[in-house]
């Protein structure tokens, strides 16, 4: 089965922090998953909007929203990359932007400080 959601394992970037080889491997895997998601959205996504079915957020996006909201800051903090700068393709970037812009996502997402504290707790040796 092809993984179409690159957002399911945001903790990997914290686990590989400080280990350049491990970080590079994790980023390569993430980029492959982003490419799969980009192809999936190209084949099955609506052209009329950023979401899978067009202008309205569906259950599909609602299911990945918490992971998207965690992955983007973790990439920036632990992998030291901005996913909008060459990692996300057009469709994935448009989808992520739309998810992160939703008031419901903004209201229910952890602050970056709270997220990083949670991540530190989860990856503690």
DSSP file (Angstrom, degrees, kcal/mol; ACC not computed):
  #  RESIDUE AA STRUCTURE BP1 BP2  ACC     N-H-->O    O-->H-N    N-H-->O    O-->H-N    TCO  KAPPA ALPHA  PHI   PSI    X-CA   Y-CA   Z-CA
    1    1 A X              0   0    0      0, 0.0     2,-0.5     0, 0.0     0, 0.0   0.000 360.0 360.0 360.0 139.3    0.0    0.0    0.0
    2    2 A X        -     0   0    0     34,-0.0     2,-0.5     1,-0.0    31,-0.0  -0.733 360.0-127.0 -88.3 128.9    1.3    3.5   -0.8
    3    3 A X        +     0   0    0     -2,-0.5    33,-0.2     1,-0.2    34,-0.1  -0.646  30.5 174.8 -74.9 120.3    1.4    5.9    2.0
    4    4 A X        +     0   0    0     -2,-0.5     2,-0.6     1,-0.1    -1,-0.2   0.501  61.0  69.7-106.6  -6.2   -0.5    9.1    0.9
    5    5 A X    >   -     0   0    0      1,-0.1     3,-0.8    31,-0.0    -1,-0.1  -0.906  52.2-178.7-114.8 107.6   -0.4   11.0    4.2
    6    6 A X  T 3  S+     0   0    0     -2,-0.6     3,-0.5     1,-0.2    28,-0.1   0.500  73.3  74.9 -76.9  -0.8    3.1   12.2    5.1
    7    7 A X  T 3   +     0   0    0      1,-0.2     3,-0.5    26,-0.1    -1,-0.2   0.359  65.6  90.7 -96.5   5.4    1.8   13.8    8.3
    8    8 A X  S <  S+     0   0    0     -3,-0.8    -1,-0.2     1,-0.2     2,-0.2   0.685  88.1  42.9 -79.8 -17.3    1.3   10.7   10.4
    9    9 A X    >   +     0   0    0     -3,-0.5     3,-1.1     1,-0.1     4,-0.3  -0.480  57.8 149.3-129.6  64.9    4.7   10.5   12.1
   10   10 A X  T >   +     0   0    0     -3,-0.5     3,-1.0     1,-0.2     4,-0.5   0.727  67.1  69.9 -69.0 -21.3    5.7   14.0   13.1
   11   11 A X  T >> S+     0   0    0      1,-0.2     4,-2.3     2,-0.2     3,-0.6   0.730  79.2  77.9 -69.5 -21.5    7.7   12.7   16.1
   12   12 A X  H <> S+     0   0    0     -3,-1.1     4,-1.4     1,-0.2    -1,-0.2   0.830  88.5  57.0 -58.6 -31.7   10.4   11.3   13.8
   13   13 A X  H <4 S+     0   0    0     -3,-1.0     4,-0.3    -4,-0.3    -1,-0.2   0.857 108.6  45.0 -71.3 -33.3   11.9   14.7   13.3
   14   14 A X  H X4 S+     0   0    0     -3,-0.6     3,-0.9    -4,-0.5    -2,-0.2   0.875 110.7  55.0 -72.4 -37.9   12.4   15.2   17.0
   15   15 A X  H 3< S+     0   0    0     -4,-2.3    -2,-0.2     1,-0.2    -1,-0.2   0.784 112.4  43.0 -65.5 -26.5   13.8   11.7   17.3
   16   16 A X  T >< S+     0   0    0     -4,-1.4     3,-2.3    -5,-0.2     7,-0.4   0.415  81.4 129.6-101.2   1.1   16.4   12.5   14.6
   17   17 A X  T <  S+     0   0    0     -3,-0.9    62,-0.1    -4,-0.3     3,-0.1  -0.328  77.7  18.3 -57.7 132.7   17.4   16.0   15.8
   18   18 A X  T 3  S+     0   0    0     60,-0.3     2,-0.6     1,-0.1    -1,-0.3   0.292 105.1  93.5  88.3 -10.1   21.2   16.2   16.1
   19   19 A X    <>  -     0   0    0     -3,-2.3     4,-2.9     1,-0.2     5,-0.2  -0.869  55.4-171.2-116.5  95.3   21.8   13.2   13.9
   20   20 A X  H  > S+     0   0    0     -2,-0.6     4,-2.7     1,-0.2     5,-0.2   0.864  83.7  49.7 -58.0 -41.0   22.2   14.6   10.3
   21   21 A X  H  > S+     0   0    0      2,-0.2     4,-2.1     1,-0.2    -1,-0.2   0.929 114.1  44.6 -65.9 -44.4   22.2   11.2    8.6
   22   22 A X  H  > S+     0   0    0      2,-0.2     4,-2.6     1,-0.2    -2,-0.2   0.903 113.9  50.9 -65.9 -40.5   19.0   10.1   10.4
   23   23 A X  H  X S+     0   0    0     -4,-2.9     4,-2.7    -7,-0.4    -2,-0.2   0.923 109.7  50.1 -61.7 -44.3   17.4   13.4    9.8
   24   24 A X  H  X S+     0   0    0     -4,-2.7     4,-2.3    -5,-0.2    -1,-0.2   0.893 111.1  48.8 -62.5 -39.8   18.2   13.2    6.1
   25   25 A X  H  X S+     0   0    0     -4,-2.1     4,-2.2     2,-0.2    -1,-0.2   0.922 112.2  48.5 -64.7 -44.0   16.8    9.7    5.9
   26   26 A X  H  X S+     0   0    0     -4,-2.6     4,-2.4     1,-0.2    -2,-0.2   0.896 112.0  49.4 -63.1 -40.1   13.6   10.9    7.6
   27   27 A X  H  X S+     0   0    0     -4,-2.7     4,-2.9     2,-0.2    -1,-0.2   0.887 109.2  52.0 -66.6 -38.7   13.3   13.9    5.3
   28   28 A X  H  X S+     0   0    0     -4,-2.3     4,-2.1     2,-0.2    -2,-0.2   0.918 111.6  46.6 -63.0 -42.7   13.8   11.7    2.2
   29   29 A X  H  X S+     0   0    0     -4,-2.2     4,-2.1     2,-0.2    -2,-0.2   0.919 112.9  49.9 -64.6 -42.7   11.0    9.4    3.4
   30   30 A X  H  X S+     0   0    0     -4,-2.4     4,-2.6     1,-0.2    -2,-0.2   0.921 109.8  50.7 -61.0 -44.9    8.8   12.4    4.1
   31   31 A X  H  X S+     0   0    0     -4,-2.9     4,-2.4     1,-0.2    -1,-0.2   0.876 108.9  51.6 -62.8 -37.7    9.5   13.9    0.7
   32   32 A X  H  X S+     0   0    0     -4,-2.1     4,-2.0     2,-0.2    -1,-0.2   0.906 111.3  47.6 -64.2 -40.5    8.5   10.5   -0.9
   33   33 A X  H  X S+     0   0    0     -4,-2.1     4,-2.4     2,-0.2    -2,-0.2   0.878 110.1  52.1 -68.2 -37.3    5.3   10.5    1.0
   34   34 A X  H  X S+     0   0    0     -4,-2.6     4,-2.7     2,-0.2    -2,-0.2   0.909 108.5  51.7 -63.2 -41.5    4.6   14.2    0.0
   35   35 A X  H  X S+     0   0    0     -4,-2.4     4,-2.4     2,-0.2    -2,-0.2   0.902 109.4  49.8 -61.6 -40.7    5.2   13.1   -3.6
   36   36 A X  H  X S+     0   0    0     -4,-2.0     4,-2.6     2,-0.2    -2,-0.2   0.921 112.1  47.5 -62.1 -43.9    2.6   10.3   -3.2
   37   37 A X  H  X S+     0   0    0     -4,-2.4     4,-2.8     2,-0.2     5,-0.2   0.893 110.1  52.8 -64.7 -39.5    0.1   12.8   -1.6
   38   38 A X  H  X S+     0   0    0     -4,-2.7     4,-2.0     2,-0.2    -2,-0.2   0.921 111.7  45.7 -61.8 -44.7    0.7   15.2   -4.5
   39   39 A X  H  X S+     0   0    0     -4,-2.4     4,-2.2     2,-0.2     5,-0.2   0.920 112.0  51.9 -63.6 -43.9    0.0   12.5   -7.0
   40   40 A X  H  X S+     0   0    0     -4,-2.6     4,-3.2     1,-0.2     5,-0.5   0.937 111.0  46.8 -58.6 -48.2   -3.1   11.4   -5.1
   41   41 A X  H  X S+     0   0    0     -4,-2.8     4,-1.7     1,-0.2    -1,-0.2   0.856 110.8  53.6 -64.3 -34.1   -4.4   14.9   -5.0
   42   42 A X  H  < S+     0   0    0     -4,-2.0    -1,-0.2    -5,-0.2    -2,-0.2   0.874 117.4  36.6 -65.9 -37.0   -3.7   15.3   -8.7
   43   43 A X  H  < S+     0   0    0     -4,-2.2    -2,-0.2    -5,-0.1    -1,-0.2   0.866 136.0  17.1 -81.7 -38.9   -5.6   12.2   -9.6
   44   44 A X  H  < S+     0   0    0     -4,-3.2    -3,-0.2    -5,-0.2    -2,-0.2   0.572  99.0  98.7-116.6 -13.1   -8.5   12.4   -7.1
   45   45 A X  S  < S-     0   0    0     -4,-1.7     2,-0.3    -5,-0.5     8,-0.2  -0.399  73.9-109.4 -80.8 156.2   -8.6   15.9   -5.8
   46   46 A X    >   -     0   0    0      6,-1.6     3,-0.7     5,-0.6     8,-0.2  -0.621  12.5-147.6 -81.1 139.9  -11.0   18.6   -7.0
   47   47 A X  T 3  S+     0   0    0     -2,-0.3    -1,-0.1     1,-0.2     6,-0.1   0.599  88.6  77.8 -78.7 -11.0   -9.5   21.4   -9.1
   48   48 A X  T 3  S-     0   0    0      3,-0.1     2,-0.3     1,-0.0    -1,-0.2   0.510 105.9  -2.9 -81.1  -4.0  -12.1   23.8   -7.7
   49   49 A X  S <  S-     0   0    0     -3,-0.7     6,-0.2     2,-0.2     5,-0.2  -0.986  75.8 -91.1-171.6 177.2  -10.4   24.3   -4.3
   50   50 A X  S    S+     0   0    0     -2,-0.3     5,-0.2    44,-0.1     2,-0.1   0.725  96.4  78.8 -76.7 -20.9   -7.7   23.4   -1.9
   51   51 A X  B >  S-A   54   0A   0      3,-2.2     3,-1.7     1,-0.1    -5,-0.6  -0.403  96.0-102.0 -88.5 166.0   -9.5   20.5   -0.2
   52   52 A X  T 3  S+     0   0    0      1,-0.3    -6,-1.6    -7,-0.2    -1,-0.1   0.857 123.0  32.4 -53.6 -39.6  -10.0   17.0   -1.6
   53   53 A X  T 3  S-     0   0    0      3,-0.4     2,-0.5    -8,-0.2    -1,-0.3   0.176 123.2 -94.8-107.7  17.6  -13.5   17.8   -2.7
   54   54 A X  B <  S-A   51   0A   0     -3,-1.7    -3,-2.2    -8,-0.2    -1,-0.2  -0.932  85.8  -4.5 119.4-129.6  -13.2   21.4   -3.5
   55   55 A X  S    S+     0   0    0     -2,-0.5     2,-0.4    -6,-0.2    -1,-0.2   0.679 112.0  75.6 -83.2 -20.1  -13.8   24.5   -1.4
   56   56 A X  S    S-     0   0    0     -3,-0.2    -3,-0.4    -5,-0.1     2,-0.2  -0.787  81.3-120.5-102.9 135.6  -15.2   22.8    1.7
   57   57 A X        -     0   0    0     -2,-0.4     2,-0.2    -6,-0.1    -2,-0.1  -0.506  35.6-162.7 -67.9 135.3  -13.2   20.9    4.3
   58   58 A X     >  -     0   0    0     -2,-0.2     4,-2.3     1,-0.0     3,-0.2  -0.512  38.4 -90.1-111.3-179.3  -14.3   17.3    4.5
   59   59 A X  H  > S+     0   0    0      1,-0.2     4,-2.1     2,-0.2     5,-0.2   0.812 123.2  64.4 -60.8 -30.3  -13.8   14.5    7.0
   60   60 A X  H  > S+     0   0    0      1,-0.2     4,-1.0     2,-0.2    -1,-0.2   0.939 108.5  37.7 -59.5 -48.2  -10.7   13.5    5.1
   61   61 A X  H  > S+     0   0    0     -3,-0.2     4,-1.7     1,-0.2     3,-0.2   0.866 112.7  57.5 -72.7 -36.0   -9.0   16.8    6.0
   62   62 A X  H  X S+     0   0    0     -4,-2.3     4,-0.5     1,-0.2    -1,-0.2   0.869 104.1  54.5 -61.4 -35.3  -10.5   16.9    9.5
   63   63 A X  H  < S+     0   0    0     -4,-2.1     4,-0.2     1,-0.2    -1,-0.2   0.846 116.3  35.4 -68.4 -34.0   -8.8   13.6   10.2
   64   64 A X  H >X S+     0   0    0     -4,-1.0     4,-2.6    -3,-0.2     3,-0.5   0.596  92.2  93.4 -95.8 -10.2   -5.3   14.8    9.2
   65   65 A X  H 3X S+     0   0    0     -4,-1.7     4,-2.7     1,-0.2     5,-0.2   0.878  84.2  50.3 -53.5 -46.5   -5.6   18.3   10.5
   66   66 A X  H 3X S+     0   0    0     -4,-0.5     4,-0.8     1,-0.2    -1,-0.2   0.879 113.8  46.5 -61.3 -34.8   -4.1   17.6   14.0
   67   67 A X  H <> S+     0   0    0     -3,-0.5     4,-2.8    -4,-0.2     3,-0.3   0.882 111.7  50.1 -74.0 -38.8   -1.2   15.9   12.3
   68   68 A X  H  X S+     0   0    0     -4,-2.6     4,-1.9     1,-0.2     5,-0.2   0.931 108.5  53.5 -60.9 -45.8   -0.7   18.7    9.8
   69   69 A X  H  < S+     0   0    0     -4,-2.7     4,-0.4    -5,-0.2    -1,-0.2   0.726 116.5  39.1 -64.7 -21.7   -0.7   21.2   12.6
   70   70 A X  H  X S+     0   0    0     -4,-0.8     4,-1.7    -3,-0.3    -1,-0.2   0.800 111.1  56.3 -94.2 -36.0    2.0   19.3   14.4
   71   71 A X  H  X S+     0   0    0     -4,-2.8     4,-2.7     2,-0.2     5,-0.2   0.915 101.1  55.4 -66.7 -44.7    4.2   18.3   11.5
   72   72 A X  H  X S+     0   0    0     -4,-1.9     4,-1.9     1,-0.2    11,-0.2   0.943 112.5  40.7 -59.5 -51.7    4.8   21.8   10.1
   73   73 A X  H  > S+     0   0    0     -4,-0.4     4,-2.9    -5,-0.2     5,-0.2   0.882 114.3  54.1 -64.7 -34.3    6.3   23.2   13.3
   74   74 A X  H  X>S+     0   0    0     -4,-1.7     4,-2.7     2,-0.2     5,-1.0   0.890 106.9  51.0 -66.5 -38.1    8.2   20.0   14.0
   75   75 A X  I  X>S+     0   0    0     -4,-2.7     6,-1.7     3,-0.2     4,-0.7   0.929 114.6  43.8 -60.9 -44.1    9.8   20.2   10.6
   76   76 A X  I  <5S+     0   0    0     -4,-1.9    -2,-0.2     4,-0.2    -1,-0.2   0.917 121.3  38.7 -68.0 -43.1   10.9   23.8   11.2
   77   77 A X  I  <5S+     0   0    0     -4,-2.9    -2,-0.2    -5,-0.2    -3,-0.2   0.931 130.5  21.2 -76.1 -47.4   12.1   23.2   14.8
   78   78 A X  I  <5S+     0   0    0     -4,-2.7   -60,-0.3    -5,-0.2    -3,-0.2   0.833 132.2  35.0 -98.9 -35.9   13.8   19.8   14.6
   79   79 A X  I  <<S-     0   0    0     -5,-1.0    -3,-0.2    -4,-0.7    -4,-0.1   0.594  95.7-135.4 -93.1 -11.9   14.6   19.2   11.0
   80   80 A X      < +     0   0    0     -5,-0.6     2,-0.3    -6,-0.3    -4,-0.2   0.868  63.0 119.2  59.2  40.3   15.4   22.9   10.4
   81   81 A X        -     0   0    0     -6,-1.7     2,-0.7     6,-0.0    -1,-0.2  -0.979  62.5-135.0-132.1 148.0   13.5   23.0    7.1
   82   82 A X    >   -     0   0    0     -2,-0.3     3,-2.3     3,-0.2     5,-0.4  -0.906  14.6-154.0 -98.5 112.6   10.5   25.0    5.9
   83   83 A X  T 3>>S+     0   0    0     -2,-0.7     5,-3.1     1,-0.3     4,-0.7   0.732  92.9  61.8 -63.1 -20.0    8.3   22.5    4.1
   84   84 A X  T 345S+     0   0    0      1,-0.2     2,-0.8     3,-0.2    -1,-0.3   0.556  89.7  76.3 -79.6  -6.5    6.8   25.3    2.1
   85   85 A X  T <45S-     0   0    0     -3,-2.3    -1,-0.2     1,-0.1    -3,-0.2  -0.559 129.2 -43.1-106.0  66.9   10.2   26.0    0.6
   86   86 A X  T  45S+     0   0    0     -2,-0.8    -2,-0.1     2,-0.3    -3,-0.1   0.286 123.9  81.1 101.6 -11.0   10.6   23.1   -1.9
   87   87 A X  T  <5S+     0   0    0     -4,-0.7     2,-0.3    -5,-0.4    -3,-0.2   0.897  82.5  61.8 -91.7 -50.5    9.3   20.1    0.0
   88   88 A X  S   <S-     0   0    0     -5,-3.1    -2,-0.3     4,-0.1     2,-0.1  -0.579  79.5-138.5 -76.1 135.5    5.5   20.5   -0.5
   89   89 A X     >  -     0   0    0     -2,-0.3     4,-2.8   -55,-0.1     5,-0.3  -0.275  36.7 -88.5 -77.6 177.2    4.3   20.4   -4.0
   90   90 A X  H  > S+     0   0    0      1,-0.2     4,-2.3     2,-0.2     5,-0.2   0.919 125.3  43.1 -56.5 -50.0    1.6   22.9   -5.2
   91   91 A X  H  > S+     0   0    0      2,-0.2     4,-2.3     1,-0.2    -1,-0.2   0.907 116.3  46.4 -68.4 -42.1   -1.4   20.8   -4.2
   92   92 A X  H  > S+     0   0    0      2,-0.2     4,-3.1     1,-0.2     5,-0.2   0.921 113.3  49.7 -66.3 -42.8   -0.1   19.7   -0.9
   93   93 A X  H  X S+     0   0    0     -4,-2.8     4,-2.8     1,-0.2    -2,-0.2   0.914 111.7  48.8 -61.1 -42.3    1.0   23.2    0.0
   94   94 A X  H  X S+     0   0    0     -4,-2.3     4,-2.1    -5,-0.3    -1,-0.2   0.909 113.7  46.8 -64.1 -41.9   -2.4   24.5   -1.0
   95   95 A X  H  X S+     0   0    0     -4,-2.3     4,-2.5     2,-0.2    -2,-0.2   0.938 113.5  47.2 -64.3 -48.3   -4.1   21.8    1.1
   96   96 A X  H  X S+     0   0    0     -4,-3.1     4,-2.9     1,-0.2     5,-0.2   0.925 111.6  51.1 -62.3 -45.1   -1.9   22.4    4.2
   97   97 A X  H  X S+     0   0    0     -4,-2.8     4,-1.6    -5,-0.2    -1,-0.2   0.927 111.8  47.6 -55.6 -46.0   -2.4   26.2    3.9
   98   98 A X  H  X S+     0   0    0     -4,-2.1     4,-0.7    -5,-0.2    -2,-0.2   0.892 112.9  48.0 -66.1 -40.1   -6.1   25.8    3.8
   99   99 A X  H >< S+     0   0    0     -4,-2.5     3,-1.1     1,-0.2     6,-0.2   0.949 113.2  47.1 -64.2 -48.7   -6.2   23.3    6.7
  100  100 A X  H 3< S+     0   0    0     -4,-2.9    -1,-0.2     1,-0.3    -2,-0.2   0.743 108.2  57.3 -67.7 -22.7   -3.9   25.6    8.9
  101  101 A X  H 3< S+     0   0    0     -4,-1.6    -1,-0.3    -5,-0.2    -2,-0.2   0.645  79.7 109.7 -81.5 -15.3   -6.1   28.7    8.0
  102  102 A X    <X  -     0   0    0     -3,-1.1     4,-2.5    -4,-0.7     3,-0.4  -0.417  68.6-139.7 -64.4 129.0   -9.3   27.1    9.3
  103  103 A X  H  > S+     0   0    0      1,-0.2     4,-2.8     2,-0.2     5,-0.2   0.882 103.1  56.1 -55.7 -38.7  -10.4   28.8   12.6
  104  104 A X  H  > S+     0   0    0      1,-0.2     4,-1.2     2,-0.2    -1,-0.2   0.869 109.5  45.7 -64.1 -35.2  -11.4   25.4   14.0
  105  105 A X  H  > S+     0   0    0     -3,-0.4     4,-1.3    -6,-0.2    -2,-0.2   0.919 113.9  48.4 -71.9 -43.9   -7.9   24.1   13.5
  106  106 A X  H  < S+     0   0    0     -4,-2.5     3,-0.2     1,-0.2    -2,-0.2   0.891 112.4  49.2 -62.7 -39.8   -6.3   27.2   14.9
  107  107 A X  H  < S+     0   0    0     -4,-2.8    -1,-0.2    -5,-0.2    -2,-0.2   0.775 118.5  37.8 -71.9 -26.8   -8.5   27.2   18.0
  108  108 A X  H  < S+     0   0    0     -4,-1.2    -1,-0.2    -5,-0.2    -2,-0.2   0.482  93.7 100.6-106.9  -3.7   -7.9   23.5   18.7
  109  109 A X  S  < S-     0   0    0     -4,-1.3     2,-0.1    -3,-0.2     3,-0.1  -0.516  77.0-107.8 -82.1 150.8   -4.2   23.2   17.9
  110  110 A X        -     0   0    0     -2,-0.2    -1,-0.1     1,-0.1    -2,-0.1  -0.423  35.1-108.5 -68.9 148.4   -1.5   23.2   20.5
  111  111 A X     >  -     0   0    0      1,-0.1     4,-2.9    -2,-0.1     5,-0.2  -0.365  34.3-107.8 -66.4 161.2    0.7   26.3   20.8
  112  112 A X  H  > S+     0   0    0      1,-0.2     4,-2.9     2,-0.2     5,-0.2   0.905 121.2  52.6 -61.5 -39.7    4.2   25.7   19.6
  113  113 A X  H  > S+     0   0    0      2,-0.2     4,-1.9     1,-0.2    -1,-0.2   0.931 112.6  44.1 -60.5 -45.5    5.5   25.8   23.2
  114  114 A X  H  > S+     0   0    0      2,-0.2     4,-2.2     1,-0.2    -2,-0.2   0.896 113.9  51.3 -66.2 -40.0    2.9   23.2   24.3
  115  115 A X  H  X S+     0   0    0     -4,-2.9     4,-2.8     1,-0.2    -2,-0.2   0.943 111.0  46.6 -61.5 -48.6    3.6   21.1   21.2
  116  116 A X  H  X S+     0   0    0     -4,-2.9     4,-2.4     1,-0.2    -1,-0.2   0.839 111.1  52.5 -67.3 -31.9    7.4   21.1   21.8
  117  117 A X  H  X S+     0   0    0     -4,-1.9     4,-1.7    -5,-0.2    -1,-0.2   0.912 111.6  46.8 -66.2 -42.2    6.9   20.3   25.5
  118  118 A X  H  X S+     0   0    0     -4,-2.2     4,-2.1     2,-0.2    -2,-0.2   0.917 112.3  49.8 -64.0 -44.1    4.7   17.3   24.5
  119  119 A X  H  X S+     0   0    0     -4,-2.8     4,-2.2     1,-0.2    -2,-0.2   0.922 108.7  52.5 -61.6 -44.4    7.2   16.2   21.9
  120  120 A X  H  < S+     0   0    0     -4,-2.4     4,-0.5     1,-0.2    -1,-0.2   0.880 109.9  49.8 -59.8 -37.3   10.1   16.4   24.4
  121  121 A X  H  < S+     0   0    0     -4,-1.7     3,-0.4     1,-0.2    -1,-0.2   0.884 112.4  47.1 -66.8 -39.1    8.1   14.2   26.8
  122  122 A X  H  < S+     0   0    0     -4,-2.1    -2,-0.2     1,-0.2    -1,-0.2   0.806 117.2  40.3 -75.8 -30.0    7.4   11.6   24.0
  123  123 A X  S  < S+     0   0    0     -4,-2.2    -1,-0.2    -5,-0.2    -2,-0.2   0.326  79.9 133.6-104.0   8.3   10.9   11.3   22.8
  124  124 A X              0   0    0     -4,-0.5    -3,-0.0    -3,-0.4  -109,-0.0  -0.348 360.0 360.0 -57.3 132.5   12.7   11.4   26.1
  125  125 A X              0   0    0     -2,-0.0    -1,-0.2     0, 0.0    -3,-0.0   0.505 360.0 360.0 -66.1 360.0   15.3    8.7   26.3
